[in-house]
Structure formats: C-alpha cells, structure tokens
C-alpha cells in the first residue's frame, strides 16, 4: 500500500497554534469599562490599538518585550472593543525584537502590522500565554491558585494578535488590552502551562454536517483550572469529557456557541492522572455550497480545547507524549473501516483538497479510532524518529522506510472492523 506520509507531514503545521475567527459589531469601549493597567510592581499591561476600515476584515499583530526579570503570571484580565472574536498573546523564541518576518519582509517591530495569514505566517511562536474570546473578560488564564504561575523568561518577545471584522459603514477604532498580574519568584511553588489541543482533521461537506473528535492522554498527573472551546461560525455543538484509565467518560463541558464562548471553571481543580485523557468533540453544520476543512481563516474551521493547568507538561500542551511525538486518538463518526480509511487517504490526490483527505478520517467509524490513529501517528511522526534520515531525503526513501517501520500499525488497522 502507498503510504500517506507526505500528505500528513505537510499538514503538521495545522496542529500548531493558530489565530481564530471574527464577528462584526459596532464600535464600543473594551468590555463594559476601560481596563486600567496593574498597579506598579504587580504586573504589566499590553495594549494594541488600530483602525479597521468599513467592510474590512483583518488580522493584526504587535510585538512586545517581557520585562528583564521575566513574568510569573498568576492572573490575567482581558478587554477588547467590539468587532473581534479574540485577543491572543503568544510567546515567541525571540530574545530581541525581529526586524523582518520569517518571509523576509522588513518591519518596524514597534508598530502594529497586518498578519492575515495568522501570527505563524510571519513569526515563530512557542505557546499561548493569555487571551479571551469574549469581550466580557472570560479569559483563558483567569486566576490561578496561590503559588501557581505561568512563567515567561526574561526578555522574551511577546506577540499580541487580534482578528477584527468591521461590518459598519464607518471606520472602527479598536482597543485591546491584556493585564498580566504577577507574583515574585519566591512565591512561585508550581509552574503552570496552557493546554492548546488542536484537531487538524475537520471536513464538513457542502450543505452538510459532520463532527471532529480528538482525545489526548496525559503521561503525567496534572490539575486543570478551567477549559473552553474554540470553533468558527459553523460550530453548532461542543462537548468535552474526562476519560479514566478504564475508558469511562464523564462530561465536563458542553454548549452550542462558537462566539461569546462560556468558560468551564473547576473548583476544586480537575485532577487528571497519568493514563487518563481529555476527549473533545466539535459538531459542525455547513450552509455553504462548498466543502469546509480546518484552517486559519473564517472560510475554514477549527476545533480546539484551551485551558490553564499545572504542573506544566510542555508536550501535553499540544497533545504530544513525553518524547514530544504528536499522538492523539481521532474518532470518526461515519461507517468506513480502518482499512477503507487508509485506502481513501492513499487514493485521494492532492488536487482534491484538504477537505477530501481529512474526510477519510472523519468518515471512519468510531470503533476503529485507536487503530487508525496509531497508523496515522506512526506516519506523521516519521515512525517515531526511525525514518528521520530517510524522510529527510523525501520521496520513495521516506515511503519505503515508513512501510517497513509502521508495518505493525498498518496490519492492526487492516484487521480492525466497525462494531
């Protein structure tokens, strides 16, 4: 069988950290009131102001530098003016302000910049620090327990990102503010992290419906403070569950909103033990006359689970294992067997588009999810490093190595059937 290695390596960027969609409203102040900066010595404020022209939809970015002593973030507050579905603050690997994008475009790093391909189109990012999807202040990080803090290294370049749509006939003056409240080093007892689970396999047929479901198992005991979803405008349902070591599922969070997204708080915190998992599903309804796949823009869709937790497990933040291999379990909602799904992926030409390829996974039956996921993960991880050298050469050398090294996963998939 011809493997799908090259296709899946190409889509790995989809599992990175993305921006999100927007909705249009008239001008207004950020939230109900302006957000004043934290008192001196208690934190910092990052603020981004720009003008959106009538009928304009635009994603914008601005760079900042963390203080020389770094940040121990215990709490955040976010407010932004109407017309946007999100404000995000990313960490980057830079320790000095970049003067050009990764595409070689020169820039003044002190200014606001258009970034319609998302922040990752112009800069490298390493994770999400803060943000919100609703102007009423229901932020990602919120408040953490005493002594728990999300850490930002001294001098780290930070990237603030908004996505606005001005549906009015007048220019829209936008104002987005993020307050990061910090604690001293000596008060930090546990480092926190931010879950950013992203399902790259979304395919919604024209005038049709579908679901995207993904499960991420942790290798370490963690405590989750809160979670929230992220979908675009075709999202009509969302559910997240905790899965124990025996596979029993307990619902944690469910709603039907893609904007003004509710946040699920856990008081006390939600304990997730090693070997347990978070399982989440997005339901979509497409009213357009074209197929929809996952992607960066409002023409595409997303399915995510976001939330702060501790102690930090950097790999699990992106649904990877301790060896940093991307290893989710995907569950389809169709009728195809595992072998039929693999055959579909192998026979789908690139010109058919991502929706056709991802549909092979989405249309598989639920019961073959573990076997299909194992076969896919073996390929996209280059046989867990065994094929790194061969796949560095590309083409047939890569495929030959994958066929050999992933033989056990492929054979298990071939024999897996639907219940």
LOBALUM-497397 format. One record per residue (C-alpha): x, y, z. Coordinates in steps of 0.02 Angstrom, whole numbers, m for minus. Example, Ala and Ser with C-alpha at 12.3 -4.5 7.8 and 13.67 -1.06 7.14 Angstrom:
<pts>
+--------+--------+--------+
!     xx !     yy !     zz !
+--------+--------+--------+
!    615 !   m225 !    390 !
!    684 !    m53 !    357 !
+--------+--------+--------+
</pts>
This chain:
<pts>
+--------+--------+--------+
!     xx !     yy !     zz !
+--------+--------+--------+
!      0 !      0 !      0 !
!     62 !    175 !    m39 !
!     78 !    274 !    121 !
!     12 !    449 !    150 !
!    171 !    512 !    231 !
!    200 !    667 !    126 !
!     20 !    725 !    147 !
!     24 !    711 !    336 !
!    195 !    790 !    356 !
!    126 !    937 !    257 !
!    m21 !    959 !    375 !
!     80 !    953 !    536 !
!     83 !   1141 !    536 !
!   m105 !   1133 !    561 !
!    m77 !   1064 !    736 !
!     20 !   1219 !    786 !
!    m52 !   1371 !    872 !
!   m171 !   1470 !    765 !
!   m274 !   1627 !    768 !
!   m462 !   1620 !    755 !
!   m619 !   1690 !    677 !
!   m711 !   1852 !    699 !
!   m883 !   1928 !    705 !
!   m939 !   2105 !    666 !
!  m1007 !   2231 !    791 !
!  m1009 !   2419 !    805 !
!   m880 !   2525 !    897 !
!   m880 !   2517 !   1086 !
!   m760 !   2526 !   1231 !
!   m666 !   2368 !   1281 !
!   m789 !   2265 !   1381 !
!   m901 !   2367 !   1496 !
!   m762 !   2480 !   1557 !
!   m586 !   2527 !   1510 !
!   m455 !   2412 !   1585 !
!   m329 !   2510 !   1686 !
!   m150 !   2442 !   1697 !
!   m100 !   2343 !   1853 !
!    m28 !   2444 !   1996 !
!    159 !   2468 !   1987 !
!    251 !   2312 !   2042 !
!    100 !   2197 !   2022 !
!    104 !   2163 !   1835 !
!    103 !   2234 !   1659 !
!    m22 !   2286 !   1526 !
!     m6 !   2252 !   1341 !
!   m116 !   2361 !   1232 !
!   m148 !   2360 !   1045 !
!   m244 !   2499 !    954 !
!   m286 !   2506 !    769 !
!   m416 !   2570 !    645 !
!   m521 !   2449 !    541 !
!   m592 !   2523 !    382 !
!   m776 !   2498 !    334 !
!   m813 !   2321 !    273 !
!   m634 !   2269 !    313 !
!   m587 !   2104 !    393 !
!   m408 !   2099 !    453 !
!   m293 !   2005 !    570 !
!   m162 !   2112 !    655 !
!     m9 !   2083 !    765 !
!    103 !   2186 !    877 !
!    267 !   2137 !    962 !
!    316 !   2175 !   1141 !
!    461 !   2127 !   1254 !
!    438 !   2047 !   1425 !
!    525 !   2135 !   1570 !
!    708 !   2092 !   1602 !
!    658 !   1999 !   1761 !
!    531 !   1893 !   1668 !
!    349 !   1863 !   1717 !
!    267 !   1745 !   1842 !
!     86 !   1763 !   1788 !
!    m42 !   1714 !   1920 !
!   m192 !   1804 !   1848 !
!   m247 !   1896 !   1690 !
!   m385 !   2014 !   1635 !
!   m433 !   2047 !   1454 !
!   m545 !   2178 !   1375 !
!   m567 !   2221 !   1192 !
!   m684 !   2329 !   1089 !
!   m822 !   2252 !    986 !
!   m795 !   2179 !    815 !
!   m672 !   2042 !    863 !
!   m692 !   1864 !    918 !
!   m525 !   1853 !   1006 !
!   m370 !   1934 !   1076 !
!   m218 !   1820 !   1099 !
!    m46 !   1843 !   1175 !
!     88 !   1721 !   1115 !
!    264 !   1686 !   1174 !
!    399 !   1677 !   1040 !
!    577 !   1605 !   1040 !
!    650 !   1779 !   1006 !
!    751 !   1871 !   1138 !
!    770 !   2027 !   1030 !
!    638 !   2117 !    926 !
!    641 !   2043 !    749 !
!    660 !   2173 !    612 !
!    591 !   2061 !    475 !
!    463 !   1922 !    459 !
!    508 !   1740 !    427 !
!    465 !   1778 !    245 !
!    599 !   1913 !    240 !
!    483 !   2064 !    245 !
!    564 !   2212 !    334 !
!    464 !   2292 !    475 !
!    467 !   2415 !    618 !
!    437 !   2299 !    767 !
!    365 !   2440 !    873 !
!    213 !   2459 !    758 !
!     51 !   2363 !    728 !
!     61 !   2251 !    575 !
!    m62 !   2161 !    463 !
!    m43 !   1972 !    482 !
!   m187 !   1897 !    385 !
!   m103 !   1726 !    373 !
!   m104 !   1718 !    562 !
!     44 !   1755 !    677 !
!    133 !   1596 !    621 !
!    136 !   1661 !    443 !
!    258 !   1797 !    495 !
!    341 !   1743 !    658 !
!    385 !   1589 !    757 !
!    279 !   1559 !    913 !
!    305 !   1438 !   1056 !
!    140 !   1445 !   1150 !
!     m8 !   1546 !   1210 !
!      7 !   1647 !   1370 !
!   m158 !   1739 !   1382 !
!   m311 !   1791 !   1286 !
!   m500 !   1788 !   1275 !
!   m638 !   1751 !   1151 !
!   m766 !   1863 !   1232 !
!   m757 !   2049 !   1270 !
!   m839 !   2023 !   1441 !
!   m674 !   1961 !   1514 !
!   m693 !   1771 !   1514 !
!   m509 !   1745 !   1482 !
!   m404 !   1589 !   1453 !
!   m294 !   1601 !   1607 !
!   m410 !   1693 !   1726 !
!   m345 !   1669 !   1903 !
!   m231 !   1529 !   1963 !
!   m216 !   1453 !   2137 !
!    m97 !   1534 !   2260 !
!     85 !   1499 !   2216 !
!     45 !   1437 !   2040 !
!    109 !   1542 !   1894 !
!    134 !   1533 !   1708 !
!    316 !   1585 !   1680 !
!    386 !   1695 !   1541 !
!    575 !   1703 !   1527 !
!    663 !   1871 !   1545 !
!    665 !   1975 !   1385 !
!    552 !   1856 !   1287 !
!    472 !   1938 !   1136 !
!    283 !   1926 !   1150 !
!    158 !   1937 !   1008 !
!    m16 !   2010 !   1029 !
!   m144 !   1961 !    897 !
!   m321 !   2018 !    854 !
!   m441 !   1975 !    713 !
!   m572 !   2107 !    675 !
!   m717 !   2125 !    554 !
!   m794 !   2297 !    532 !
!   m967 !   2269 !    461 !
!  m1016 !   2453 !    478 !
!  m1002 !   2597 !    354 !
!   m885 !   2696 !    468 !
!   m704 !   2666 !    523 !
!   m692 !   2561 !    681 !
!   m568 !   2616 !    813 !
!   m514 !   2459 !    906 !
!   m434 !   2444 !   1077 !
!   m374 !   2279 !   1151 !
!   m294 !   2264 !   1323 !
!   m218 !   2120 !   1419 !
!   m168 !   2139 !   1602 !
!    m46 !   2010 !   1669 !
!    m38 !   2005 !   1860 !
!    122 !   1931 !   1927 !
!    197 !   1862 !   2088 !
!    380 !   1864 !   2145 !
!    496 !   1717 !   2110 !
!    499 !   1668 !   2293 !
!    309 !   1647 !   2294 !
!    304 !   1528 !   2145 !
!    286 !   1348 !   2203 !
!    220 !   1268 !   2042 !
!    240 !   1317 !   1858 !
!     80 !   1315 !   1756 !
!     51 !   1286 !   1571 !
!    m86 !   1317 !   1442 !
!   m172 !   1173 !   1353 !
!   m192 !   1210 !   1167 !
!   m263 !   1050 !   1092 !
!   m297 !   1070 !    906 !
!   m384 !    942 !    796 !
!   m315 !    955 !    617 !
!   m445 !    834 !    545 !
!   m601 !    933 !    503 !
!   m706 !    904 !    347 !
!   m882 !    972 !    329 !
!   m970 !    934 !    163 !
!  m1065 !   1067 !     66 !
!  m1239 !   1089 !    141 !
!  m1196 !    951 !    263 !
!  m1148 !    910 !    441 !
!  m1002 !    822 !    525 !
!   m906 !    807 !    687 !
!   m723 !    815 !    733 !
!   m668 !    720 !    889 !
!   m497 !    702 !    968 !
!   m429 !    625 !   1129 !
!   m266 !    673 !   1216 !
!   m194 !    558 !   1351 !
!    m75 !    629 !   1481 !
!     85 !    544 !   1536 !
!     86 !    644 !   1699 !
!    m32 !    691 !   1839 !
!    m98 !    867 !   1808 !
!   m230 !    983 !   1882 !
!   m340 !   1082 !   1762 !
!   m406 !   1252 !   1817 !
!   m531 !   1288 !   1677 !
!   m565 !   1245 !   1495 !
!   m652 !   1324 !   1348 !
!   m683 !   1282 !   1166 !
!   m642 !   1366 !   1003 !
!   m737 !   1344 !    839 !
!   m782 !   1454 !    691 !
!   m957 !   1504 !    637 !
!  m1010 !   1331 !    577 !
!   m990 !   1262 !    752 !
!  m1160 !   1210 !    821 !
!  m1108 !   1099 !    965 !
!   m961 !   1058 !   1078 !
!   m931 !    930 !   1215 !
!   m778 !    888 !   1320 !
!   m757 !    734 !   1430 !
!   m634 !    663 !   1554 !
!   m585 !    483 !   1512 !
!   m520 !    375 !   1654 !
!   m392 !    234 !   1636 !
!   m533 !    108 !   1605 !
!   m607 !    213 !   1465 !
!   m757 !    278 !   1563 !
!   m810 !    452 !   1506 !
!   m875 !    593 !   1616 !
!   m944 !    750 !   1534 !
!   m855 !    909 !   1588 !
!   m919 !   1045 !   1473 !
!  m1050 !   1060 !   1335 !
!  m1130 !   1204 !   1240 !
!  m1185 !   1260 !   1066 !
!  m1094 !   1426 !   1045 !
!   m949 !   1473 !    932 !
!   m940 !   1654 !    993 !
!   m955 !   1729 !   1168 !
!   m892 !   1559 !   1220 !
!   m928 !   1505 !   1400 !
!   m787 !   1451 !   1513 !
!   m796 !   1295 !   1622 !
!   m717 !   1328 !   1793 !
!   m662 !   1184 !   1903 !
!   m675 !   1218 !   2090 !
!   m586 !   1122 !   2156 !
!   m470 !   1094 !   2009 !
!   m498 !    945 !   1894 !
!   m372 !    808 !   1930 !
!   m311 !    713 !   1776 !
!   m200 !    565 !   1820 !
!    m65 !    487 !   1710 !
!   m152 !    373 !   1585 !
!   m313 !    474 !   1588 !
!   m370 !    587 !   1446 !
!   m468 !    737 !   1386 !
!   m586 !    694 !   1244 !
!   m674 !    834 !   1150 !
!   m790 !    847 !   1000 !
!   m847 !    988 !    887 !
!  m1008 !    974 !    786 !
!  m1023 !   1074 !    625 !
!  m1162 !   1124 !    506 !
!  m1113 !   1195 !    337 !
!  m1239 !   1303 !    243 !
!  m1119 !   1343 !    101 !
!  m1107 !   1260 !    m70 !
!   m927 !   1206 !    m42 !
!   m834 !   1085 !     70 !
!   m752 !   1158 !    226 !
!   m587 !   1098 !    302 !
!   m484 !   1154 !    451 !
!   m381 !   1311 !    427 !
!   m331 !   1486 !    482 !
!   m466 !   1597 !    408 !
!   m652 !   1625 !    430 !
!   m676 !   1524 !    270 !
!   m607 !   1374 !    366 !
!   m649 !   1287 !    530 !
!   m562 !   1248 !    694 !
!   m591 !   1129 !    839 !
!   m491 !   1163 !    997 !
!   m484 !   1139 !   1184 !
!   m393 !   1275 !   1281 !
!   m358 !   1296 !   1466 !
!   m230 !   1326 !   1605 !
!   m164 !   1181 !   1708 !
!    m19 !   1134 !   1822 !
!    115 !   1072 !   1845 !
!    174 !   1110 !   1670 !
!    195 !    965 !   1547 !
!    255 !   1055 !   1391 !
!    224 !    909 !   1272 !
!     46 !    878 !   1331 !
!      1 !   1058 !   1296 !
!     m1 !   1012 !   1111 !
!    m66 !    833 !   1134 !
!    107 !    755 !   1123 !
!    189 !    621 !   1231 !
!    344 !    640 !   1338 !
!    453 !    604 !   1185 !
!    366 !    752 !   1101 !
!    277 !    648 !    968 !
!    103 !    706 !    917 !
!     m5 !    558 !    972 !
!   m192 !    600 !    982 !
!   m330 !    473 !    956 !
!   m455 !    530 !    825 !
!   m631 !    459 !    816 !
!   m734 !    469 !    658 !
!   m923 !    474 !    651 !
!   m951 !    378 !    489 !
!   m953 !    197 !    431 !
!   m784 !    166 !    349 !
!   m670 !     31 !    420 !
!   m490 !     69 !    462 !
!   m429 !    m13 !    302 !
!   m555 !     86 !    199 !
!   m498 !    248 !    281 !
!   m315 !    211 !    241 !
!   m361 !    167 !     63 !
!   m458 !    329 !     49 !
!   m308 !    430 !    110 !
!   m191 !    340 !    m10 !
!   m302 !    366 !   m161 !
!   m352 !    547 !   m130 !
!   m249 !    658 !   m247 !
!   m179 !    823 !   m180 !
!   m285 !    922 !   m303 !
!   m442 !    854 !   m217 !
!   m405 !    969 !    m72 !
!   m388 !    952 !    116 !
!   m574 !    926 !    147 !
!   m569 !    767 !     41 !
!   m414 !    699 !    130 !
!   m474 !    741 !    305 !
!   m644 !    669 !    262 !
!   m564 !    498 !    253 !
!   m533 !    508 !    442 !
!   m695 !    597 !    486 !
!   m798 !    467 !    392 !
!   m719 !    317 !    480 !
!   m818 !    227 !    614 !
!   m789 !    265 !    798 !
!   m732 !     91 !    848 !
!   m577 !     92 !    735 !
!   m515 !    259 !    803 !
!   m370 !    187 !    904 !
!   m303 !     81 !    761 !
!   m324 !    216 !    629 !
!   m244 !    346 !    743 !
!    m96 !    232 !    779 !
!    m66 !    208 !    593 !
!    m80 !    395 !    558 !
!     29 !    444 !    707 !
!    166 !    322 !    654 !
!    171 !    406 !    484 !
!    165 !    589 !    536 !
!    298 !    557 !    670 !
!    416 !    476 !    544 !
!    399 !    307 !    630 !
!    442 !    395 !    794 !
!    611 !    451 !    732 !
!    663 !    290 !    645 !
!    634 !    369 !    474 !
!    701 !    544 !    506 !
!    853 !    518 !    395 !
!    756 !    434 !    255 !
!    617 !    561 !    258 !
!    746 !    699 !    254 !
!    783 !    635 !     79 !
!    598 !    635 !     37 !
!    506 !    535 !    m95 !
!    524 !    348 !   m110 !
!    657 !    330 !     25 !
!    537 !    402 !    154 !
!    389 !    296 !     97 !
!    493 !    137 !     97 !
!    552 !    169 !    275 !
!    376 !    209 !    336 !
!    305 !     50 !    257 !
!    436 !    m53 !    349 !
!    438 !     35 !    517 !
!    249 !     60 !    530 !
!    204 !   m116 !    470 !
!    131 !   m171 !    638 !
!     16 !    m19 !    649 !
!    m39 !    m40 !    468 !
!    m78 !   m225 !    494 !
!   m180 !   m188 !    650 !
!   m277 !    m58 !    552 !
!   m310 !   m179 !    408 !
!   m395 !   m303 !    525 !
!   m494 !   m176 !    629 !
!   m679 !   m177 !    588 !
!   m830 !    m73 !    636 !
!   m943 !   m136 !    776 !
+--------+--------+--------+
</pts>
